[in-house]
Amino acid sequence: MSQFDFTLDFNLNEPSQNDEFPISPNRVARIRVSPQLAKQAVQLLLVSIAQYEQQLGPIPIGPDFADQSGIDEVIE
């Protein structure tokens, strides 16, 4: 373990010429942060999302998001 245990990759998904992989992700940025900063960022995002949804309504999440992401429980 290191002081920077969390890596955030930001990708730009573009159409690919390859039929096997129709979308080609290209990394735009990689940020390595501490567990504390990662947790703070998640908390800030949750607050911002709640405020957004309160003003504009729920943000829909595709039905196959949980399957594709490997997450067992999706926050609605």
PDB file of N, CA, C and O in Angstrom:
ATOM      1  N   MET A   1       0.838  -1.183   0.000  1.00  0.00           N
ATOM      2  CA  MET A   1       0.000   0.000   0.000  1.00  0.00           C
ATOM      3  C   MET A   1       0.883   1.245   0.000  1.00  0.00           C
ATOM      4  O   MET A   1       1.977   1.277   0.563  1.00  0.00           O
ATOM      5  N   SER A   2       0.357   2.241  -0.648  1.00  0.00           N
ATOM      6  CA  SER A   2       1.082   3.507  -0.671  1.00  0.00           C
ATOM      7  C   SER A   2       0.148   4.620  -0.240  1.00  0.00           C
ATOM      8  O   SER A   2      -1.030   4.392   0.040  1.00  0.00           O
ATOM      9  N   GLN A   3       0.685   5.812  -0.190  1.00  0.00           N
ATOM     10  CA  GLN A   3      -0.146   6.931   0.233  1.00  0.00           C
ATOM     11  C   GLN A   3      -1.142   7.312  -0.872  1.00  0.00           C
ATOM     12  O   GLN A   3      -2.098   8.042  -0.613  1.00  0.00           O
ATOM     13  N   PHE A   4      -0.927   6.831  -2.087  1.00  0.00           N
ATOM     14  CA  PHE A   4      -1.832   7.104  -3.204  1.00  0.00           C
ATOM     15  C   PHE A   4      -2.430   5.782  -3.686  1.00  0.00           C
ATOM     16  O   PHE A   4      -1.989   5.218  -4.687  1.00  0.00           O
ATOM     17  N   ASP A   5      -3.439   5.296  -2.959  1.00  0.00           N
ATOM     18  CA  ASP A   5      -4.007   3.983  -3.231  1.00  0.00           C
ATOM     19  C   ASP A   5      -5.147   3.998  -4.238  1.00  0.00           C
ATOM     20  O   ASP A   5      -5.568   2.931  -4.688  1.00  0.00           O
ATOM     21  N   PHE A   6      -5.658   5.155  -4.606  1.00  0.00           N
ATOM     22  CA  PHE A   6      -6.783   5.227  -5.536  1.00  0.00           C
ATOM     23  C   PHE A   6      -6.359   5.912  -6.817  1.00  0.00           C
ATOM     24  O   PHE A   6      -5.733   6.971  -6.799  1.00  0.00           O
ATOM     25  N   THR A   7      -6.709   5.290  -7.928  1.00  0.00           N
ATOM     26  CA  THR A   7      -6.393   5.842  -9.242  1.00  0.00           C
ATOM     27  C   THR A   7      -7.690   6.145  -9.971  1.00  0.00           C
ATOM     28  O   THR A   7      -8.553   5.276 -10.103  1.00  0.00           O
ATOM     29  N   LEU A   8      -7.828   7.371 -10.441  1.00  0.00           N
ATOM     30  CA  LEU A   8      -8.989   7.786 -11.224  1.00  0.00           C
ATOM     31  C   LEU A   8      -8.536   7.975 -12.662  1.00  0.00           C
ATOM     32  O   LEU A   8      -7.707   8.837 -12.953  1.00  0.00           O
ATOM     33  N   ASP A   9      -9.080   7.170 -13.552  1.00  0.00           N
ATOM     34  CA  ASP A   9      -8.774   7.298 -14.976  1.00  0.00           C
ATOM     35  C   ASP A   9      -9.946   7.977 -15.662  1.00  0.00           C
ATOM     36  O   ASP A   9     -11.097   7.594 -15.457  1.00  0.00           O
ATOM     37  N   PHE A  10      -9.659   8.977 -16.471  1.00  0.00           N
ATOM     38  CA  PHE A  10     -10.666   9.675 -17.255  1.00  0.00           C
ATOM     39  C   PHE A  10     -10.422   9.334 -18.714  1.00  0.00           C
ATOM     40  O   PHE A  10      -9.372   9.647 -19.275  1.00  0.00           O
ATOM     41  N   ASN A  11     -11.422   8.680 -19.325  1.00  0.00           N
ATOM     42  CA  ASN A  11     -11.282   8.199 -20.696  1.00  0.00           C
ATOM     43  C   ASN A  11     -12.238   8.924 -21.622  1.00  0.00           C
ATOM     44  O   ASN A  11     -13.305   9.379 -21.211  1.00  0.00           O
ATOM     45  N   LEU A  12     -11.843   9.021 -22.860  1.00  0.00           N
ATOM     46  CA  LEU A  12     -12.688   9.520 -23.926  1.00  0.00           C
ATOM     47  C   LEU A  12     -12.993   8.323 -24.816  1.00  0.00           C
ATOM     48  O   LEU A  12     -12.097   7.770 -25.453  1.00  0.00           O
ATOM     49  N   ASN A  13     -14.262   7.926 -24.857  1.00  0.00           N
ATOM     50  CA  ASN A  13     -14.666   6.775 -25.658  1.00  0.00           C
ATOM     51  C   ASN A  13     -15.015   7.235 -27.061  1.00  0.00           C
ATOM     52  O   ASN A  13     -15.887   8.082 -27.257  1.00  0.00           O
ATOM     53  N   GLU A  14     -14.318   6.663 -28.035  1.00  0.00           N
ATOM     54  CA  GLU A  14     -14.535   7.027 -29.427  1.00  0.00           C
ATOM     55  C   GLU A  14     -14.848   5.777 -30.240  1.00  0.00           C
ATOM     56  O   GLU A  14     -14.391   4.685 -29.902  1.00  0.00           O
ATOM     57  N   PRO A  15     -15.625   5.931 -31.312  1.00  0.00           N
ATOM     58  CA  PRO A  15     -15.893   4.776 -32.171  1.00  0.00           C
ATOM     59  C   PRO A  15     -14.588   4.206 -32.719  1.00  0.00           C
ATOM     60  O   PRO A  15     -13.649   4.940 -33.028  1.00  0.00           O
ATOM     61  N   SER A  16     -14.554   2.887 -32.831  1.00  0.00           N
ATOM     62  CA  SER A  16     -13.365   2.200 -33.315  1.00  0.00           C
ATOM     63  C   SER A  16     -13.640   1.581 -34.679  1.00  0.00           C
ATOM     64  O   SER A  16     -14.790   1.307 -35.025  1.00  0.00           O
ATOM     65  N   GLN A  17     -12.590   1.366 -35.443  1.00  0.00           N
ATOM     66  CA  GLN A  17     -12.699   0.671 -36.726  1.00  0.00           C
ATOM     67  C   GLN A  17     -12.722  -0.845 -36.522  1.00  0.00           C
ATOM     68  O   GLN A  17     -13.027  -1.593 -37.451  1.00  0.00           O
ATOM     69  N   ASN A  18     -12.401  -1.293 -35.313  1.00  0.00           N
ATOM     70  CA  ASN A  18     -12.325  -2.705 -34.980  1.00  0.00           C
ATOM     71  C   ASN A  18     -13.717  -3.237 -34.628  1.00  0.00           C
ATOM     72  O   ASN A  18     -14.337  -2.750 -33.683  1.00  0.00           O
ATOM     73  N   ASP A  19     -14.214  -4.220 -35.367  1.00  0.00           N
ATOM     74  CA  ASP A  19     -15.554  -4.771 -35.118  1.00  0.00           C
ATOM     75  C   ASP A  19     -15.640  -5.489 -33.775  1.00  0.00           C
ATOM     76  O   ASP A  19     -16.706  -5.533 -33.162  1.00  0.00           O
ATOM     77  N   GLU A  20     -14.526  -6.051 -33.317  1.00  0.00           N
ATOM     78  CA  GLU A  20     -14.531  -6.794 -32.053  1.00  0.00           C
ATOM     79  C   GLU A  20     -14.699  -5.847 -30.868  1.00  0.00           C
ATOM     80  O   GLU A  20     -15.350  -6.202 -29.886  1.00  0.00           O
ATOM     81  N   PHE A  21     -14.126  -4.655 -30.946  1.00  0.00           N
ATOM     82  CA  PHE A  21     -14.225  -3.649 -29.893  1.00  0.00           C
ATOM     83  C   PHE A  21     -14.757  -2.363 -30.514  1.00  0.00           C
ATOM     84  O   PHE A  21     -13.968  -1.524 -30.948  1.00  0.00           O
ATOM     85  N   PRO A  22     -16.109  -2.185 -30.567  1.00  0.00           N
ATOM     86  CA  PRO A  22     -16.683  -1.040 -31.271  1.00  0.00           C
ATOM     87  C   PRO A  22     -16.362   0.314 -30.647  1.00  0.00           C
ATOM     88  O   PRO A  22     -16.418   1.337 -31.330  1.00  0.00           O
ATOM     89  N   ILE A  23     -16.027   0.330 -29.360  1.00  0.00           N
ATOM     90  CA  ILE A  23     -15.670   1.587 -28.710  1.00  0.00           C
ATOM     91  C   ILE A  23     -14.234   1.484 -28.222  1.00  0.00           C
ATOM     92  O   ILE A  23     -13.858   0.519 -27.557  1.00  0.00           O
ATOM     93  N   SER A  24     -13.448   2.480 -28.555  1.00  0.00           N
ATOM     94  CA  SER A  24     -12.042   2.499 -28.178  1.00  0.00           C
ATOM     95  C   SER A  24     -11.804   3.575 -27.118  1.00  0.00           C
ATOM     96  O   SER A  24     -11.828   4.763 -27.439  1.00  0.00           O
ATOM     97  N   PRO A  25     -11.574   3.178 -25.850  1.00  0.00           N
ATOM     98  CA  PRO A  25     -11.323   4.185 -24.822  1.00  0.00           C
ATOM     99  C   PRO A  25      -9.888   4.717 -24.899  1.00  0.00           C
ATOM    100  O   PRO A  25      -8.932   3.945 -24.978  1.00  0.00           O
ATOM    101  N   ASN A  26      -9.759   6.009 -24.874  1.00  0.00           N
ATOM    102  CA  ASN A  26      -8.443   6.655 -24.846  1.00  0.00           C
ATOM    103  C   ASN A  26      -8.322   7.441 -23.552  1.00  0.00           C
ATOM    104  O   ASN A  26      -9.123   8.334 -23.278  1.00  0.00           O
ATOM    105  N   ARG A  27      -7.306   7.099 -22.754  1.00  0.00           N
ATOM    106  CA  ARG A  27      -7.132   7.789 -21.480  1.00  0.00           C
ATOM    107  C   ARG A  27      -6.728   9.239 -21.728  1.00  0.00           C
ATOM    108  O   ARG A  27      -5.792   9.522 -22.476  1.00  0.00           O
ATOM    109  N   VAL A  28      -7.450  10.142 -21.087  1.00  0.00           N
ATOM    110  CA  VAL A  28      -7.183  11.570 -21.194  1.00  0.00           C
ATOM    111  C   VAL A  28      -6.356  12.024 -19.997  1.00  0.00           C
ATOM    112  O   VAL A  28      -5.452  12.849 -20.129  1.00  0.00           O
ATOM    113  N   ALA A  29      -6.680  11.473 -18.823  1.00  0.00           N
ATOM    114  CA  ALA A  29      -5.955  11.867 -17.609  1.00  0.00           C
ATOM    115  C   ALA A  29      -5.991  10.726 -16.602  1.00  0.00           C
ATOM    116  O   ALA A  29      -6.931   9.932 -16.579  1.00  0.00           O
ATOM    117  N   ARG A  30      -4.969  10.655 -15.781  1.00  0.00           N
ATOM    118  CA  ARG A  30      -4.912   9.708 -14.668  1.00  0.00           C
ATOM    119  C   ARG A  30      -4.510  10.489 -13.429  1.00  0.00           C
ATOM    120  O   ARG A  30      -3.509  11.206 -13.422  1.00  0.00           O
ATOM    121  N   ILE A  31      -5.313  10.336 -12.378  1.00  0.00           N
ATOM    122  CA  ILE A  31      -5.048  11.043 -11.125  1.00  0.00           C
ATOM    123  C   ILE A  31      -4.944  10.009 -10.019  1.00  0.00           C
ATOM    124  O   ILE A  31      -5.827   9.165  -9.866  1.00  0.00           O
ATOM    125  N   ARG A  32      -3.875  10.074  -9.251  1.00  0.00           N
ATOM    126  CA  ARG A  32      -3.715   9.174  -8.107  1.00  0.00           C
ATOM    127  C   ARG A  32      -3.910   9.993  -6.846  1.00  0.00           C
ATOM    128  O   ARG A  32      -3.278  11.032  -6.659  1.00  0.00           O
ATOM    129  N   VAL A  33      -4.804   9.505  -5.970  1.00  0.00           N
ATOM    130  CA  VAL A  33      -5.150  10.247  -4.762  1.00  0.00           C
ATOM    131  C   VAL A  33      -5.118   9.329  -3.547  1.00  0.00           C
ATOM    132  O   VAL A  33      -5.124   8.104  -3.666  1.00  0.00           O
ATOM    133  N   SER A  34      -5.086   9.952  -2.390  1.00  0.00           N
ATOM    134  CA  SER A  34      -5.104   9.217  -1.127  1.00  0.00           C
ATOM    135  C   SER A  34      -6.513   8.688  -0.869  1.00  0.00           C
ATOM    136  O   SER A  34      -7.478   9.185  -1.450  1.00  0.00           O
ATOM    137  N   PRO A  35      -6.635   7.690  -0.005  1.00  0.00           N
ATOM    138  CA  PRO A  35      -7.971   7.198   0.357  1.00  0.00           C
ATOM    139  C   PRO A  35      -8.842   8.304   0.957  1.00  0.00           C
ATOM    140  O   PRO A  35     -10.048   8.344   0.712  1.00  0.00           O
ATOM    141  N   GLN A  36      -8.240   9.193   1.737  1.00  0.00           N
ATOM    142  CA  GLN A  36      -8.999  10.270   2.353  1.00  0.00           C
ATOM    143  C   GLN A  36      -9.587  11.206   1.295  1.00  0.00           C
ATOM    144  O   GLN A  36     -10.757  11.579   1.375  1.00  0.00           O
ATOM    145  N   LEU A  37      -8.776  11.582   0.308  1.00  0.00           N
ATOM    146  CA  LEU A  37      -9.255  12.471  -0.741  1.00  0.00           C
ATOM    147  C   LEU A  37     -10.307  11.782  -1.601  1.00  0.00           C
ATOM    148  O   LEU A  37     -11.280  12.418  -2.005  1.00  0.00           O
ATOM    149  N   ALA A  38     -10.131  10.501  -1.887  1.00  0.00           N
ATOM    150  CA  ALA A  38     -11.128   9.757  -2.659  1.00  0.00           C
ATOM    151  C   ALA A  38     -12.467   9.745  -1.930  1.00  0.00           C
ATOM    152  O   ALA A  38     -13.514   9.942  -2.546  1.00  0.00           O
ATOM    153  N   LYS A  39     -12.434   9.517  -0.626  1.00  0.00           N
ATOM    154  CA  LYS A  39     -13.676   9.483   0.150  1.00  0.00           C
ATOM    155  C   LYS A  39     -14.329  10.862   0.200  1.00  0.00           C
ATOM    156  O   LYS A  39     -15.551  10.968   0.105  1.00  0.00           O
ATOM    157  N   GLN A  40     -13.536  11.909   0.346  1.00  0.00           N
ATOM    158  CA  GLN A  40     -14.080  13.268   0.343  1.00  0.00           C
ATOM    159  C   GLN A  40     -14.719  13.590  -1.009  1.00  0.00           C
ATOM    160  O   GLN A  40     -15.785  14.205  -1.056  1.00  0.00           O
ATOM    161  N   ALA A  41     -14.085  13.185  -2.095  1.00  0.00           N
ATOM    162  CA  ALA A  41     -14.619  13.446  -3.431  1.00  0.00           C
ATOM    163  C   ALA A  41     -15.954  12.734  -3.628  1.00  0.00           C
ATOM    164  O   ALA A  41     -16.885  13.305  -4.196  1.00  0.00           O
ATOM    165  N   VAL A  42     -16.050  11.492  -3.160  1.00  0.00           N
ATOM    166  CA  VAL A  42     -17.311  10.752  -3.277  1.00  0.00           C
ATOM    167  C   VAL A  42     -18.409  11.458  -2.491  1.00  0.00           C
ATOM    168  O   VAL A  42     -19.532  11.591  -2.976  1.00  0.00           O
ATOM    169  N   GLN A  43     -18.092  11.911  -1.282  1.00  0.00           N
ATOM    170  CA  GLN A  43     -19.097  12.605  -0.462  1.00  0.00           C
ATOM    171  C   GLN A  43     -19.574  13.881  -1.155  1.00  0.00           C
ATOM    172  O   GLN A  43     -20.771  14.169  -1.175  1.00  0.00           O
ATOM    173  N   LEU A  44     -18.642  14.643  -1.723  1.00  0.00           N
ATOM    174  CA  LEU A  44     -19.011  15.873  -2.425  1.00  0.00           C
ATOM    175  C   LEU A  44     -19.867  15.579  -3.654  1.00  0.00           C
ATOM    176  O   LEU A  44     -20.828  16.297  -3.928  1.00  0.00           O
ATOM    177  N   LEU A  45     -19.525  14.530  -4.388  1.00  0.00           N
ATOM    178  CA  LEU A  45     -20.324  14.142  -5.548  1.00  0.00           C
ATOM    179  C   LEU A  45     -21.737  13.721  -5.149  1.00  0.00           C
ATOM    180  O   LEU A  45     -22.702  14.085  -5.822  1.00  0.00           O
ATOM    181  N   LEU A  46     -21.869  12.964  -4.070  1.00  0.00           N
ATOM    182  CA  LEU A  46     -23.186  12.546  -3.607  1.00  0.00           C
ATOM    183  C   LEU A  46     -24.057  13.738  -3.229  1.00  0.00           C
ATOM    184  O   LEU A  46     -25.248  13.759  -3.537  1.00  0.00           O
ATOM    185  N   VAL A  47     -23.474  14.723  -2.569  1.00  0.00           N
ATOM    186  CA  VAL A  47     -24.214  15.943  -2.202  1.00  0.00           C
ATOM    187  C   VAL A  47     -24.629  16.700  -3.460  1.00  0.00           C
ATOM    188  O   VAL A  47     -25.773  17.140  -3.570  1.00  0.00           O
ATOM    189  N   SER A  48     -23.711  16.852  -4.402  1.00  0.00           N
ATOM    190  CA  SER A  48     -24.018  17.570  -5.639  1.00  0.00           C
ATOM    191  C   SER A  48     -25.098  16.860  -6.446  1.00  0.00           C
ATOM    192  O   SER A  48     -25.988  17.508  -6.997  1.00  0.00           O
ATOM    193  N   ILE A  49     -25.028  15.537  -6.519  1.00  0.00           N
ATOM    194  CA  ILE A  49     -26.035  14.768  -7.252  1.00  0.00           C
ATOM    195  C   ILE A  49     -27.398  14.909  -6.583  1.00  0.00           C
ATOM    196  O   ILE A  49     -28.406  15.087  -7.267  1.00  0.00           O
ATOM    197  N   ALA A  50     -27.440  14.833  -5.262  1.00  0.00           N
ATOM    198  CA  ALA A  50     -28.710  14.980  -4.536  1.00  0.00           C
ATOM    199  C   ALA A  50     -29.325  16.351  -4.798  1.00  0.00           C
ATOM    200  O   ALA A  50     -30.534  16.454  -5.006  1.00  0.00           O
ATOM    201  N   GLN A  51     -28.515  17.401  -4.791  1.00  0.00           N
ATOM    202  CA  GLN A  51     -29.024  18.754  -5.059  1.00  0.00           C
ATOM    203  C   GLN A  51     -29.535  18.863  -6.493  1.00  0.00           C
ATOM    204  O   GLN A  51     -30.583  19.461  -6.737  1.00  0.00           O
ATOM    205  N   TYR A  52     -28.809  18.297  -7.422  1.00  0.00           N
ATOM    206  CA  TYR A  52     -29.210  18.312  -8.829  1.00  0.00           C
ATOM    207  C   TYR A  52     -30.555  17.615  -9.009  1.00  0.00           C
ATOM    208  O   TYR A  52     -31.460  18.146  -9.654  1.00  0.00           O
ATOM    209  N   GLU A  53     -30.677  16.406  -8.425  1.00  0.00           N
ATOM    210  CA  GLU A  53     -31.909  15.639  -8.568  1.00  0.00           C
ATOM    211  C   GLU A  53     -33.081  16.309  -7.861  1.00  0.00           C
ATOM    212  O   GLU A  53     -34.226  16.185  -8.297  1.00  0.00           O
ATOM    213  N   GLN A  54     -32.803  17.008  -6.786  1.00  0.00           N
ATOM    214  CA  GLN A  54     -33.867  17.721  -6.078  1.00  0.00           C
ATOM    215  C   GLN A  54     -34.429  18.842  -6.965  1.00  0.00           C
ATOM    216  O   GLN A  54     -35.632  19.102  -6.951  1.00  0.00           O
ATOM    217  N   GLN A  55     -33.575  19.488  -7.716  1.00  0.00           N
ATOM    218  CA  GLN A  55     -34.007  20.593  -8.572  1.00  0.00           C
ATOM    219  C   GLN A  55     -34.563  20.116  -9.910  1.00  0.00           C
ATOM    220  O   GLN A  55     -35.530  20.686 -10.417  1.00  0.00           O
ATOM    221  N   LEU A  56     -33.956  19.066 -10.492  1.00  0.00           N
ATOM    222  CA  LEU A  56     -34.292  18.692 -11.866  1.00  0.00           C
ATOM    223  C   LEU A  56     -34.877  17.297 -12.033  1.00  0.00           C
ATOM    224  O   LEU A  56     -35.235  16.910 -13.145  1.00  0.00           O
ATOM    225  N   GLY A  57     -34.978  16.548 -10.963  1.00  0.00           N
ATOM    226  CA  GLY A  57     -35.526  15.198 -11.048  1.00  0.00           C
ATOM    227  C   GLY A  57     -34.433  14.146 -11.107  1.00  0.00           C
ATOM    228  O   GLY A  57     -33.252  14.465 -11.246  1.00  0.00           O
ATOM    229  N   PRO A  58     -34.842  12.886 -10.998  1.00  0.00           N
ATOM    230  CA  PRO A  58     -33.878  11.782 -10.954  1.00  0.00           C
ATOM    231  C   PRO A  58     -33.021  11.684 -12.217  1.00  0.00           C
ATOM    232  O   PRO A  58     -33.473  11.980 -13.323  1.00  0.00           O
ATOM    233  N   ILE A  59     -31.804  11.271 -12.024  1.00  0.00           N
ATOM    234  CA  ILE A  59     -30.889  10.991 -13.127  1.00  0.00           C
ATOM    235  C   ILE A  59     -31.034   9.505 -13.448  1.00  0.00           C
ATOM    236  O   ILE A  59     -30.730   8.663 -12.603  1.00  0.00           O
ATOM    237  N   PRO A  60     -31.491   9.171 -14.650  1.00  0.00           N
ATOM    238  CA  PRO A  60     -31.668   7.756 -14.970  1.00  0.00           C
ATOM    239  C   PRO A  60     -30.331   7.051 -15.163  1.00  0.00           C
ATOM    240  O   PRO A  60     -29.380   7.604 -15.715  1.00  0.00           O
ATOM    241  N   ILE A  61     -30.294   5.811 -14.687  1.00  0.00           N
ATOM    242  CA  ILE A  61     -29.121   4.957 -14.888  1.00  0.00           C
ATOM    243  C   ILE A  61     -29.589   3.772 -15.714  1.00  0.00           C
ATOM    244  O   ILE A  61     -30.624   3.177 -15.414  1.00  0.00           O
ATOM    245  N   GLY A  62     -28.849   3.428 -16.733  1.00  0.00           N
ATOM    246  CA  GLY A  62     -29.227   2.317 -17.601  1.00  0.00           C
ATOM    247  C   GLY A  62     -29.415   1.033 -16.814  1.00  0.00           C
ATOM    248  O   GLY A  62     -28.744   0.823 -15.803  1.00  0.00           O
ATOM    249  N   PRO A  63     -30.327   0.165 -17.265  1.00  0.00           N
ATOM    250  CA  PRO A  63     -30.628  -1.061 -16.523  1.00  0.00           C
ATOM    251  C   PRO A  63     -29.456  -2.040 -16.447  1.00  0.00           C
ATOM    252  O   PRO A  63     -29.413  -2.876 -15.545  1.00  0.00           O
ATOM    253  N   ASP A  64     -28.514  -1.949 -17.370  1.00  0.00           N
ATOM    254  CA  ASP A  64     -27.404  -2.896 -17.347  1.00  0.00           C
ATOM    255  C   ASP A  64     -26.142  -2.311 -16.706  1.00  0.00           C
ATOM    256  O   ASP A  64     -25.068  -2.902 -16.810  1.00  0.00           O
ATOM    257  N   PHE A  65     -26.263  -1.167 -16.050  1.00  0.00           N
ATOM    258  CA  PHE A  65     -25.097  -0.548 -15.413  1.00  0.00           C
ATOM    259  C   PHE A  65     -24.472  -1.462 -14.365  1.00  0.00           C
ATOM    260  O   PHE A  65     -23.254  -1.641 -14.341  1.00  0.00           O
ATOM    261  N   ALA A  66     -25.303  -2.041 -13.499  1.00  0.00           N
ATOM    262  CA  ALA A  66     -24.771  -2.903 -12.428  1.00  0.00           C
ATOM    263  C   ALA A  66     -24.034  -4.096 -13.007  1.00  0.00           C
ATOM    264  O   ALA A  66     -22.981  -4.483 -12.499  1.00  0.00           O
ATOM    265  N   ASP A  67     -24.574  -4.681 -14.063  1.00  0.00           N
ATOM    266  CA  ASP A  67     -23.921  -5.839 -14.683  1.00  0.00           C
ATOM    267  C   ASP A  67     -22.578  -5.457 -15.291  1.00  0.00           C
ATOM    268  O   ASP A  67     -21.595  -6.182 -15.136  1.00  0.00           O
ATOM    269  N   GLN A  68     -22.534  -4.333 -15.974  1.00  0.00           N
ATOM    270  CA  GLN A  68     -21.315  -3.907 -16.652  1.00  0.00           C
ATOM    271  C   GLN A  68     -20.245  -3.425 -15.682  1.00  0.00           C
ATOM    272  O   GLN A  68     -19.053  -3.583 -15.946  1.00  0.00           O
ATOM    273  N   SER A  69     -20.659  -2.842 -14.569  1.00  0.00           N
ATOM    274  CA  SER A  69     -19.687  -2.261 -13.641  1.00  0.00           C
ATOM    275  C   SER A  69     -19.235  -3.237 -12.566  1.00  0.00           C
ATOM    276  O   SER A  69     -18.218  -3.011 -11.911  1.00  0.00           O
ATOM    277  N   GLY A  70     -19.979  -4.317 -12.379  1.00  0.00           N
ATOM    278  CA  GLY A  70     -19.637  -5.274 -11.333  1.00  0.00           C
ATOM    279  C   GLY A  70     -20.095  -4.840  -9.954  1.00  0.00           C
ATOM    280  O   GLY A  70     -19.700  -5.432  -8.950  1.00  0.00           O
ATOM    281  N   ILE A  71     -20.928  -3.806  -9.899  1.00  0.00           N
ATOM    282  CA  ILE A  71     -21.436  -3.309  -8.621  1.00  0.00           C
ATOM    283  C   ILE A  71     -22.678  -4.109  -8.253  1.00  0.00           C
ATOM    284  O   ILE A  71     -23.570  -4.293  -9.081  1.00  0.00           O
ATOM    285  N   ASP A  72     -22.737  -4.590  -7.000  1.00  0.00           N
ATOM    286  CA  ASP A  72     -23.871  -5.384  -6.560  1.00  0.00           C
ATOM    287  C   ASP A  72     -25.106  -4.526  -6.288  1.00  0.00           C
ATOM    288  O   ASP A  72     -26.227  -4.929  -6.596  1.00  0.00           O
ATOM    289  N   GLU A  73     -24.898  -3.355  -5.718  1.00  0.00           N
ATOM    290  CA  GLU A  73     -26.020  -2.496  -5.321  1.00  0.00           C
ATOM    291  C   GLU A  73     -25.843  -1.109  -5.932  1.00  0.00           C
ATOM    292  O   GLU A  73     -24.842  -0.434  -5.690  1.00  0.00           O
ATOM    293  N   VAL A  74     -26.823  -0.697  -6.722  1.00  0.00           N
ATOM    294  CA  VAL A  74     -26.781   0.610  -7.369  1.00  0.00           C
ATOM    295  C   VAL A  74     -27.631   1.576  -6.579  1.00  0.00           C
ATOM    296  O   VAL A  74     -28.771   1.261  -6.238  1.00  0.00           O
ATOM    297  N   ILE A  75     -27.096   2.751  -6.281  1.00  0.00           N
ATOM    298  CA  ILE A  75     -27.838   3.795  -5.581  1.00  0.00           C
ATOM    299  C   ILE A  75     -28.757   4.463  -6.578  1.00  0.00           C
ATOM    300  O   ILE A  75     -28.299   4.964  -7.605  1.00  0.00           O
ATOM    301  N   GLU A  76     -30.033   4.479  -6.296  1.00  0.00           N
ATOM    302  CA  GLU A  76     -31.006   5.131  -7.196  1.00  0.00           C
ATOM    303  C   GLU A  76     -31.241   6.558  -6.770  1.00  0.00           C
ATOM    304  O   GLU A  76     -32.023   7.270  -7.399  1.00  0.00           O
TER     305      GLU A  76
END
